[in-house]
Amino acid sequence: MSPRRPRKRLSAQEQRTLRRVILIVLAVGLLWLLFAPGHGLLRYRRLQHRVQSLAEENRDLERRNDALRQEIRRLRTDDRYLEELARKKYGLLREDETVYEFGAAEKKKKK
């Protein structure tokens, strides 16, 4: 084993230079973490926001699908609902019904 040499202390100028170099390296490293192309923190935040918006959109679509499933079930099983829908959407009537429209003349006069 070789004897240990006493460490030489850095001068005040060398200590300031060393601190500056360390600060510059840390600043560059931090900037790299924030703005690295394709891997930075900003991209990560954008991706997080995108995931959150897609999850919300997915929940909305699931609710819409549930509503449509209920609508399909009603159309297949509920004759009254089917009749009501046919009357509203297509203006269908029963065989013994007659439609009297009041106000049609008023609409023509307003035009």
Secondary structure, DSSP 8 states (H G I E B T S, - for coil): -----------HHHHHHHHHHHHHHHHHHHHHHHH-TTTSHHHHHHHHHHHHHHHHHHHHHHHHHHHHHHHHHHHHH-HHHHHHHHHHHH----TT------SHHHHHHH-
